[in-house]
Amino acid sequence: MATIRERIGQLYGNLGRGARSSKGKDVLVYLIFVCVAFIFWLLLSLDNEVQRDFEVPLELQDLPDSVNVVSQLPPSVSVSVKGKGSQLLRFLWSRDLPTMKLKFEVQKNRPNKMFISRTKLESKLRDYFGSGSQILSCRPDSIKLTYTSSPGIRLRLKVDADIQTNFQYIISGPIRASVDSVTVYSVNPVPSSLKYVTTEPIVKAGLKDSTRYEVRIKPIEGMKMVPDKVTVLVPVEPLISKKRAIAIEVINAPEGYNLLLFPSKVTVSYLVPISEYSNDVPVKVFADFNTLKPGMAKIPLSLSASADAVRNASLSVDSVEYIIEKSVR
């Protein structure tokens, strides 16, 4: 069997013989003319004027450490540009455009505000694309930013969540965010009535596993949150069946009387998170003396499962036989 090197050698030999043949020479001349025509077309195209739309990313630079921008800087500006193909070539073939940097400036006639007019923004875009380019339109056509030098205040963070698990699963603990408070910056004083901030609502159903969600802090007009998004953990566990023999407790028995129950213990079945299976959660069974009526052969039982983790608790029997015993003094 021929090796790969031998096959490659045979291929090169066949190509060489084909190129030296009369038909191969004709094909080679044709390809050369195609390449020359493409180069001429490319040169002519680059010399013509073209119009293209771009998304230019923005970045604010030279921002002092003591200044926090409250309003949101647009991540990019949509620009329609007209210019020579040679001038726009590096933008046409680039997947990620370079960032256009906007210098932070304190404007004396606008306290706590920075305004970049349409004329100034278009001037920066012409410098970005080249002096010979023509800016036909841009969105937004101007940029307005508000900022503050005042220190931020810490506010408690509440998670706004409406979470439903699948059948036989349970939320096994508190739903927590990655931080318990955020720093709030505002140009105006933060109202004293504002005690906390909340996340954007999380609404999910049918969960079977613990899940993390990245969620934004609910914005408040004129304020900036740091951080502005958090990770929220929803702990979910499966429920498993458990059975226990529980002693029946007699309640509301009159003074001097007692009840003898047969049996004195009953089996309680319930669902519990897998992490709590080895723990005895507080489950109680009661026999209420006040429920007795003349002629009743059995006393009804009631069940109390105060733990949040307990689900679908049930008794093996709903009543037991009894004997009223009078205490002897």
C-alpha positions as CSV (number, residue, x, y, z in Angstrom):
1,M,0.0,0.0,0.0
2,A,1.4,3.4,-1.0
3,T,2.4,5.7,1.8
4,I,1.0,9.2,2.1
5,R,4.3,10.7,1.0
6,E,4.3,8.6,-2.1
7,R,0.7,9.6,-2.9
8,I,1.6,13.3,-2.5
9,G,4.5,12.8,-4.8
10,Q,2.3,11.2,-7.4
11,L,-0.2,14.1,-7.1
12,Y,2.6,16.7,-7.7
13,G,3.8,14.6,-10.7
14,N,0.3,14.6,-12.2
15,L,-0.1,18.3,-11.7
16,G,3.3,19.0,-13.3
17,R,2.5,16.9,-16.3
18,G,-0.9,18.5,-16.6
19,A,0.6,22.1,-16.4
20,R,3.1,21.2,-19.2
21,S,0.4,20.0,-21.5
22,S,-1.2,22.3,-24.0
23,K,-4.6,22.2,-22.2
24,G,-2.9,22.8,-18.8
25,K,-1.0,25.9,-20.2
26,D,-4.3,27.3,-21.4
27,V,-5.9,26.9,-18.0
28,L,-2.8,28.5,-16.3
29,V,-3.0,31.5,-18.6
30,Y,-6.7,31.9,-17.9
31,L,-6.1,31.8,-14.1
32,I,-3.4,34.5,-14.5
33,F,-5.8,36.8,-16.4
34,V,-8.5,36.2,-13.7
35,C,-6.1,37.2,-11.0
36,V,-5.0,40.3,-12.9
37,A,-8.6,41.3,-13.5
38,F,-9.4,40.9,-9.8
39,I,-6.5,43.1,-8.8
40,F,-7.6,45.9,-11.2
41,W,-11.2,45.6,-9.9
42,L,-10.0,45.8,-6.3
43,L,-8.0,48.9,-7.0
44,L,-10.9,50.6,-8.8
45,S,-13.3,49.6,-6.0
46,L,-11.0,51.1,-3.3
47,D,-10.8,54.3,-5.2
48,N,-14.6,54.7,-5.4
49,E,-16.8,56.2,-2.6
50,V,-18.8,53.7,-0.5
51,Q,-21.4,54.1,2.2
52,R,-21.5,51.7,5.1
53,D,-23.1,51.4,8.6
54,F,-21.1,50.6,11.7
55,E,-21.6,50.0,15.4
56,V,-18.7,51.9,17.1
57,P,-18.0,50.8,20.7
58,L,-17.6,53.7,23.2
59,E,-15.5,54.0,26.3
60,L,-15.2,56.8,28.9
61,Q,-11.6,57.5,29.9
62,D,-9.7,59.7,32.4
63,L,-12.5,59.3,34.9
64,P,-11.3,60.4,38.4
65,D,-11.5,57.8,41.2
66,S,-13.8,60.1,43.2
67,V,-16.4,60.4,40.4
68,N,-19.1,57.9,39.7
69,V,-21.2,58.1,36.5
70,V,-24.8,57.7,37.5
71,S,-26.4,57.6,34.0
72,Q,-25.6,54.8,31.6
73,L,-23.0,55.5,28.8
74,P,-24.3,54.0,25.5
75,P,-22.2,50.9,24.8
76,S,-21.9,51.9,21.1
77,V,-23.1,54.5,18.6
78,S,-24.7,53.5,15.2
79,V,-23.0,55.5,12.4
80,S,-23.6,55.8,8.7
81,V,-20.3,56.8,7.0
82,K,-19.4,57.7,3.4
83,G,-15.9,57.6,2.2
84,K,-13.4,56.0,-0.2
85,G,-13.1,52.3,-0.1
86,S,-9.4,52.5,0.6
87,Q,-10.1,54.7,3.7
88,L,-12.8,52.4,5.1
89,L,-11.0,49.1,4.2
90,R,-9.7,48.4,7.7
91,F,-13.2,48.9,9.2
92,L,-14.9,46.8,6.4
93,W,-12.7,43.8,7.0
94,S,-12.6,44.1,10.8
95,R,-14.9,41.9,12.9
96,D,-14.4,43.9,16.1
97,L,-14.0,47.7,15.6
98,P,-11.6,49.6,17.8
99,T,-13.1,51.4,20.7
100,M,-13.7,55.2,20.4
101,K,-12.6,56.8,23.6
102,L,-14.5,59.8,25.0
103,K,-12.5,61.9,27.5
104,F,-14.3,62.8,30.8
105,E,-14.6,66.6,31.1
106,V,-15.9,68.8,33.9
107,Q,-18.2,71.4,32.3
108,K,-18.5,74.5,34.5
109,N,-21.9,75.6,33.1
110,R,-23.3,72.1,33.8
111,P,-22.7,70.9,37.4
112,N,-22.7,67.1,37.7
113,K,-23.4,66.8,34.0
114,M,-21.3,66.1,30.9
115,F,-22.8,66.8,27.5
116,I,-21.3,65.9,24.1
117,S,-23.2,67.7,21.4
118,R,-23.9,66.3,17.9
119,T,-21.3,68.6,16.3
120,K,-18.6,67.4,18.8
121,L,-19.6,63.7,18.4
122,E,-19.6,63.9,14.6
123,S,-16.1,65.5,14.8
124,K,-14.8,62.7,16.9
125,L,-16.3,60.2,14.5
126,R,-14.6,61.9,11.5
127,D,-11.3,61.6,13.4
128,Y,-12.1,58.0,14.1
129,F,-12.8,57.0,10.4
130,G,-10.4,59.5,8.9
131,S,-10.5,63.2,7.9
132,G,-11.8,62.5,4.4
133,S,-14.9,60.6,5.7
134,Q,-18.4,62.0,5.8
135,I,-20.7,61.3,8.7
136,L,-24.2,60.9,7.3
137,S,-26.0,60.1,10.5
138,C,-25.4,58.7,14.0
139,R,-27.6,57.4,16.8
140,P,-27.6,58.7,19.4
141,D,-26.8,62.1,18.0
142,S,-25.6,63.4,21.3
143,I,-24.6,62.0,24.7
144,K,-25.7,63.2,28.1
145,L,-24.1,61.9,31.3
146,T,-24.8,62.7,35.0
147,Y,-22.2,62.0,37.6
148,T,-21.6,62.6,41.3
149,S,-18.6,63.0,43.6
150,S,-20.6,62.3,46.8
151,P,-19.9,59.0,48.6
152,G,-22.4,56.2,48.1
153,I,-24.6,54.7,50.8
154,R,-25.1,51.0,51.5
155,L,-28.6,49.6,51.2
156,R,-29.9,46.1,51.9
157,L,-30.6,43.9,48.9
158,K,-33.8,41.8,48.7
159,V,-34.3,39.0,46.2
160,D,-37.6,39.2,44.4
161,A,-38.2,35.5,43.5
162,D,-41.3,33.4,42.7
163,I,-39.8,29.9,42.4
164,Q,-41.8,26.7,42.2
165,T,-40.1,23.2,42.3
166,N,-41.2,20.1,40.5
167,F,-43.3,17.4,42.3
168,Q,-41.3,15.8,45.2
169,Y,-38.7,18.5,45.2
170,I,-38.3,21.4,47.7
171,I,-36.5,24.7,48.1
172,S,-34.2,23.5,50.9
173,G,-33.0,26.8,52.2
174,P,-33.1,30.6,51.9
175,I,-32.8,32.0,48.4
176,R,-29.6,34.2,48.6
177,A,-27.8,36.6,46.4
178,S,-24.0,36.8,46.1
179,V,-24.0,40.0,48.1
180,D,-26.4,41.2,50.9
181,S,-26.2,44.9,50.2
182,V,-25.2,47.3,47.3
183,T,-23.8,50.8,47.2
184,V,-26.1,53.4,45.8
185,Y,-24.8,56.6,44.2
186,S,-27.1,59.6,43.4
187,V,-26.7,63.2,42.3
188,N,-29.5,64.1,44.8
189,P,-29.6,62.9,48.4
190,V,-31.0,59.4,48.7
191,P,-34.5,59.5,50.3
192,S,-34.5,58.4,54.0
193,S,-37.6,56.3,53.1
194,L,-35.5,54.1,50.8
195,K,-34.4,51.2,53.1
196,Y,-33.5,48.6,50.6
197,V,-33.3,47.7,46.9
198,T,-34.5,44.6,45.1
199,T,-33.5,42.4,42.2
200,E,-35.4,42.2,39.0
201,P,-38.2,39.5,39.4
202,I,-37.1,35.9,39.0
203,V,-40.1,33.7,38.0
204,K,-39.3,30.0,37.5
205,A,-41.2,26.7,37.8
206,G,-40.5,23.0,37.7
207,L,-37.0,23.2,39.3
208,K,-35.3,19.8,40.0
209,D,-31.7,21.0,40.9
210,S,-30.1,23.9,42.7
211,T,-29.7,26.7,40.2
212,R,-27.8,30.0,40.0
213,Y,-29.3,32.9,38.1
214,E,-27.5,36.1,37.1
215,V,-30.0,38.9,37.7
216,R,-29.8,42.7,37.5
217,I,-30.6,45.0,40.4
218,K,-34.0,46.8,39.7
219,P,-33.0,50.3,38.6
220,I,-34.1,53.4,40.3
221,E,-34.2,56.6,38.2
222,G,-31.4,59.0,39.0
223,M,-29.4,56.4,40.9
224,K,-26.6,54.0,40.2
225,M,-26.2,50.6,41.9
226,V,-22.8,49.0,42.5
227,P,-22.8,46.1,41.7
228,D,-25.7,46.4,39.2
229,K,-26.2,42.6,38.9
230,V,-25.8,39.7,41.3
231,T,-25.8,35.9,41.2
232,V,-28.8,34.4,43.0
233,L,-28.7,30.8,44.3
234,V,-31.9,28.8,44.6
235,P,-31.1,25.6,46.7
236,V,-33.3,22.6,45.6
237,E,-33.3,19.1,47.0
238,P,-35.4,16.0,46.3
239,L,-37.9,14.8,48.8
240,I,-37.7,11.1,50.0
241,S,-40.2,9.1,52.1
242,K,-39.6,8.5,55.7
243,K,-41.6,6.7,58.4
244,R,-41.3,7.0,62.2
245,A,-43.2,5.6,65.2
246,I,-44.4,8.6,67.2
247,A,-45.8,8.5,70.8
248,I,-49.3,10.0,71.0
249,E,-49.6,13.0,73.4
250,V,-52.9,13.5,75.3
251,I,-54.1,17.1,75.5
252,N,-56.9,19.0,77.3
253,A,-57.5,16.1,79.8
254,P,-59.4,17.4,82.9
255,E,-57.6,17.5,86.2
256,G,-57.7,14.1,87.8
257,Y,-58.3,12.2,84.5
258,N,-56.0,10.6,82.0
259,L,-56.3,8.5,78.9
260,L,-54.8,5.2,78.3
261,L,-54.3,4.7,74.5
262,F,-54.1,1.4,72.6
263,P,-51.7,1.6,70.8
264,S,-49.8,4.4,72.4
265,K,-47.6,5.0,69.3
266,V,-48.6,5.3,65.6
267,T,-46.5,5.3,62.4
268,V,-46.2,8.7,60.7
269,S,-45.2,8.8,57.0
270,Y,-43.9,12.0,55.4
271,L,-41.6,13.4,52.7
272,V,-38.4,15.1,53.9
273,P,-35.3,16.6,52.0
274,I,-32.6,14.1,51.5
275,S,-30.2,16.1,53.7
276,E,-32.6,15.9,56.6
277,Y,-33.3,12.2,56.4
278,S,-31.1,11.3,59.3
279,N,-32.6,14.1,61.5
280,D,-35.8,13.7,63.5
281,V,-37.8,16.7,62.4
282,P,-40.5,17.9,64.9
283,V,-43.5,15.8,64.1
284,K,-46.2,15.3,66.8
285,V,-49.4,13.3,67.2
286,F,-52.2,14.4,69.5
287,A,-55.3,12.9,71.1
288,D,-57.6,15.7,72.2
289,F,-59.8,14.8,75.3
290,N,-62.3,17.4,74.2
291,T,-63.1,15.5,71.0
292,L,-64.6,12.6,73.0
293,K,-68.4,12.1,72.9
294,P,-70.5,9.6,74.7
295,G,-70.5,6.2,73.0
296,M,-67.3,6.8,71.0
297,A,-65.2,3.6,70.9
298,K,-62.1,5.4,69.5
299,I,-60.5,8.8,69.9
300,P,-59.5,10.7,66.7
301,L,-55.9,11.7,66.3
302,S,-54.4,14.9,64.9
303,L,-51.0,15.5,63.3
304,S,-48.7,18.5,63.7
305,A,-45.7,18.8,61.5
306,S,-44.3,22.3,62.2
307,A,-41.1,22.0,60.2
308,D,-41.2,23.7,56.8
309,A,-39.2,20.7,55.4
310,V,-41.9,18.2,56.1
311,R,-44.4,17.5,53.2
312,N,-47.4,15.2,52.9
313,A,-47.4,13.9,56.4
314,S,-50.0,11.2,57.1
315,L,-50.9,8.8,59.9
316,S,-51.1,5.0,59.6
317,V,-54.4,5.1,61.6
318,D,-56.7,8.1,62.2
319,S,-58.0,6.9,65.6
320,V,-57.1,4.6,68.5
321,E,-58.9,2.9,71.3
322,Y,-58.8,4.4,74.7
323,I,-59.7,4.0,78.4
324,I,-60.5,6.9,80.7
325,E,-58.4,6.6,83.8
326,K,-59.2,8.5,87.0
327,S,-56.3,9.5,89.1
328,V,-56.3,8.2,92.7
329,R,-55.2,10.7,95.3
